[in-house]
Amino acid sequence: MKQYKKEARVTLVGAGPGSSDLITVRGLRALKRADVVLYDALTDADLLTEAPRHIPNIYVGKRCGKHSFNQDEINALIVENAFRYGHVVRLKGGDPFVFGRGMEEVEYAESFGIPVEVVPGVSNAIAVPASQGIPVTKRGVSNSFWVVTATTKEGGLSKDFQLAAQSSGTLVILMGVRKLVEIAKEIGKYRKSYTPLAVVQNGTLPNENCITGTLNDAVHMSSELDLSCPGIIIVGDVVADHPSFFEDAIQRVVGMEL
């Protein structure tokens, strides 16, 4: 029986903020039709059980100091596997176009004539705060929000970060846990020291952890974090809506008195 070579194509799928059941229906359908899956560190491994059992699953995760492949190598793997197997599902945490370098992967694959479909994902920047009961906007409290990264190509904070800090909107900061004290100090140049602050790690997963405080508490909060684990920083008055914010504040005051 003659076998026909499958057409090389790529589907870039946003896996959502963490929990496997927060992927979109369209993303799940693409996963079920994959010939090979390339997945990130920030995707729930349970999602791989939704792909056909016999296909290769290739880990290409990037964590601080633990990169299995750099971005150029990932781009090459996408193309190589598309020509080898057919339908590549590139599974990326959150939404692939929010600090996910998704467009770089699209452009590289298309430069080889490989068609690419993009399936948006639920963005970590909004979903993780929401999972903790923190709205990024709230009437009368915050009319806008900024999503910024603390990790730029140059290694420092961007000029946009300074603009965001000077605004009255909610700040959602990605890839900044290891720089929490530096970030709080920079924001403190423009906002009050008692501005509410939250850090969420392992968002939407069973081991999700949220620490709340104020810009003043950044040093103490940093000491309680797992700095090897990525997280999301939220700054603004909306953080006061978190159920534990005032309870944590009381405990901090009591601790200082003791």
C-alpha positions in Angstrom: 0.0 0.0 0.0 1.5 3.3 -1.0 2.1 5.8 1.8 1.7 9.5 1.1 4.0 12.0 2.8 2.1 14.4 5.1 2.1 18.1 4.3 4.4 20.2 6.5 2.4 22.7 8.5 2.5 24.3 11.9 -0.2 25.2 14.5 1.0 27.6 17.2 -1.2 26.9 20.2 -1.5 29.0 23.3 -1.9 26.5 26.1 -3.3 29.0 28.6 -2.1 30.1 32.0 -1.2 26.8 33.5 -4.1 24.3 34.3 -4.6 21.9 31.4 -8.4 22.6 31.3 -7.9 26.3 30.4 -6.7 25.6 26.9 -9.2 26.7 24.2 -11.4 24.2 22.4 -9.7 25.1 19.1 -6.3 24.5 20.7 -7.4 21.1 22.0 -8.7 20.1 18.6 -5.3 21.0 17.0 -3.5 19.0 19.7 -5.6 15.9 18.9 -4.6 16.2 15.2 -0.8 16.7 15.8 1.9 14.5 14.2 4.5 15.9 16.6 4.3 18.3 19.6 7.0 20.8 20.7 6.1 22.0 24.2 7.3 24.6 26.7 8.1 24.5 30.4 5.0 26.6 31.2 2.5 24.1 29.7 0.8 21.5 31.8 2.2 18.1 31.0 -1.3 16.6 31.3 -2.1 18.3 27.9 0.2 15.8 26.2 -2.2 13.0 27.0 -4.7 14.7 24.6 -2.3 14.2 21.6 -2.2 10.9 19.7 -0.3 8.4 21.7 2.2 7.3 19.1 3.6 10.7 18.2 6.8 12.3 19.5 6.6 14.9 22.2 9.6 17.2 22.3 10.4 19.4 25.3 11.9 22.7 24.3 11.3 24.6 27.6 13.2 27.6 28.7 13.6 28.4 32.4 16.0 30.8 34.1 19.5 29.2 33.7 18.0 26.0 32.3 17.4 26.3 28.6 17.1 23.0 26.8 17.3 24.9 23.5 17.8 28.5 22.6 15.3 30.3 20.4 17.2 29.8 17.1 17.4 26.1 17.8 13.6 25.9 18.6 12.9 27.7 15.3 15.0 25.1 13.5 13.3 22.2 15.3 9.9 23.4 14.3 10.8 23.4 10.6 12.8 20.2 10.8 9.9 18.3 12.4 7.3 19.8 10.1 9.2 18.4 7.1 9.8 15.1 8.9 6.4 14.4 10.4 3.9 16.8 8.9 1.7 18.7 11.4 3.7 20.3 14.2 1.8 21.6 17.2 3.9 24.2 18.9 2.4 24.4 22.4 3.3 27.6 24.3 2.2 28.8 27.8 -0.3 31.6 28.0 -0.8 33.4 24.7 2.0 32.9 22.2 1.9 36.6 21.2 2.3 38.0 24.7 6.1 38.0 25.4 6.1 34.5 24.0 8.3 35.1 20.9 5.5 33.5 18.9 5.8 35.8 15.9 9.5 34.9 15.5 8.5 31.2 15.2 5.7 32.1 12.7 8.0 34.1 10.5 10.8 31.5 10.5 8.5 28.7 9.6 6.8 30.7 6.9 10.2 31.6 5.4 10.5 27.9 4.5 7.0 28.0 2.8 5.4 26.2 5.7 1.8 27.4 6.5 1.2 28.4 10.1 -2.1 28.7 12.0 -2.2 30.6 15.2 -4.6 29.6 18.0 -4.6 32.3 20.7 -4.4 31.3 24.3 -5.8 32.6 27.6 -3.1 35.1 28.6 -1.3 34.6 32.0 -1.3 38.3 32.4 -5.1 38.5 32.9 -6.1 35.0 33.9 -3.6 34.5 36.8 -4.6 37.6 38.7 -8.3 36.7 38.0 -7.7 33.2 39.5 -6.7 35.0 42.7 -9.7 37.3 42.7 -7.7 40.3 41.5 -9.3 42.2 38.6 -6.9 44.1 36.4 -9.5 46.8 35.9 -12.2 48.0 38.3 -14.6 50.9 38.0 -13.5 53.7 40.3 -10.2 52.0 41.1 -8.3 51.3 37.9 -9.4 52.2 34.4 -6.5 50.6 32.6 -3.7 48.1 32.9 -0.2 47.7 31.6 1.4 44.3 30.8 5.2 44.7 30.8 8.2 42.4 31.0 11.0 42.7 33.5 13.3 40.8 31.2 14.3 42.7 28.1 16.9 41.7 25.5 19.3 44.2 27.0 18.8 42.8 30.6 17.3 46.0 32.2 13.9 47.5 32.7 12.5 49.1 29.6 11.4 52.8 29.1 7.8 51.5 28.8 8.2 50.2 32.4 8.9 53.7 33.7 5.9 55.0 31.8 3.7 52.3 33.3 5.0 53.0 36.8 4.1 56.7 36.4 0.5 55.9 35.3 -2.4 55.2 37.6 -3.2 51.9 35.9 -2.6 48.4 37.2 0.8 47.0 36.4 1.1 43.3 35.5 4.8 42.4 35.3 5.9 39.1 33.7 9.3 37.4 34.1 10.3 39.6 37.1 10.2 37.5 40.3 14.0 37.5 40.7 14.0 41.3 40.3 11.1 42.0 42.7 13.0 44.3 45.0 14.5 46.3 42.1 11.0 46.5 40.5 9.4 47.7 43.7 12.1 50.3 44.2 11.6 51.6 40.6 7.8 51.8 41.0 8.3 53.4 44.4 9.8 56.5 42.6 6.3 57.2 41.2 3.8 55.6 43.5 3.2 55.5 47.3 5.1 53.0 49.3 1.9 51.5 50.6 0.7 50.7 47.0 -0.6 47.1 47.1 1.6 44.4 45.5 1.0 40.7 44.8 3.1 37.9 43.4 1.5 34.7 42.1 3.5 31.6 41.2 2.2 28.4 39.6 -0.9 30.3 38.6 -4.1 28.2 38.2 -2.3 25.0 39.2 -3.0 23.0 42.4 0.2 24.4 44.0 -0.6 28.0 43.1 0.9 30.4 45.6 0.0 34.1 46.1 1.9 36.5 48.4 0.4 40.0 49.0 1.9 43.1 50.5 2.9 46.6 49.6 5.9 48.1 47.7 7.4 48.5 51.2 7.3 44.8 51.8 9.2 43.7 48.7 12.3 42.6 50.5 10.3 40.4 52.9 8.1 39.1 50.1 11.1 38.2 48.0 12.6 36.1 50.8 9.4 34.0 50.8 9.4 33.2 47.1 10.9 30.3 45.2 13.1 32.4 42.9 13.7 29.4 40.6 9.9 29.4 39.8 8.5 32.0 37.4 5.6 34.2 38.5 3.5 37.2 37.9 3.7 40.5 39.8 0.6 42.7 40.1 0.9 46.3 41.4 -2.0 48.6 42.1 -5.0 49.2 44.3 -6.9 46.3 42.7 -4.7 44.0 44.7 -6.5 45.1 47.8 -9.4 43.0 46.5 -7.4 39.8 47.2 -9.1 38.0 50.2 -5.8 37.8 52.2 -4.5 41.3 51.6 -5.8 43.0 54.8 -5.2 39.8 56.8 -1.6 39.8 55.7 -1.3 43.5 56.4 -2.4 42.9 60.0 0.0 40.0 60.5 2.9 42.2 59.2 2.0 45.0 61.7 1.7 42.5 64.6 5.0 40.9 63.6 6.7 44.4 63.6 5.3 45.1 67.1 6.6 41.8 68.4 
